[in-house]
Amino acid sequence: MAEATKDERAKRARAHVPASDVPDPAASDGSHVQGGCPVAWCPICMAVTAVQPLKPEVIEHLLKAGTEMLLAFRGVIDARAEELHPTDGDQSGPTRLEKIDIG
């Protein structure tokens, strides 16, 4: 049953959908329909559909890897900001970048 649904979704994605078959967003009550999201390119529904068949351990691993990647990007950006605006103690004037410690 699940494989048939995936095949139907793939066929619909490849086929051109006439405008008369597209649901009217104004007529929708805001909830998702049985077969999927009524919005053609809903990023939330696409993400849920992509991770739905995965095991929770895989999702947890991907989230941890994504967190580490974002922390690495932050480190690179912070290092680059330090190169551009060194904080040696003798600041000659106000800077546009102000570091606020929140934690």
C-alpha positions, -999 to +999 in steps of 0.1 A: +000+000+000+028+025+009+047+016-022+016+022-044+012+056-027+048+065-034+045+054-070+014+075-074+031+106-059+061+101-082+038+099-113+019+130-102+052+149-096+065+140-131+032+146-149+018+181-157-011+188-134-038+209-151-049+241-133-084+226-127-069+197-106-050+220-083-069+226-051-080+262-043-060+275-013-089+298-004-113+269-002-090+249+020-096+249+058-058+250+064-054+213+072-035+188+050-055+166+028-053+128+030-029+123+001-005+151+010-001+188+013-024+209-009+005+234-015+027+224-044+061+232-028+056+232+010+091+228+024+078+214+057+058+187+040+087+179+017+110+175+047+085+153+066+079+132+035+117+128+030+124+116+066+092+097+072+106+063+062+138+067+081+145+052+115+146+076+145+183+068+150+191+080+115+172+112+120+189+118+153+223+113+137+214+137+108+203+163+133+235+160+153+256+162+121+237+193+110+243+209+144+280+202+142+281+217+106+263+249+118+288+252+147+317+248+123+302+275+101+298+297+132+335+291+141+346+301+106+325+333+106+337+342+141+373+338+131+368+359+100+351+386+121+380+386+145+404+391+116+384+420+103+378+436+137+405+426+162+397+432+198+432+442+211+418+466+237+427+498+219+396+504+198+398+536+178+361+540+175+327+524+176+323+492+156+292+480+138+296+446+153+288+442+190+292+409+207+265+403+234+270+374+257+236+358+263+246+326+279 
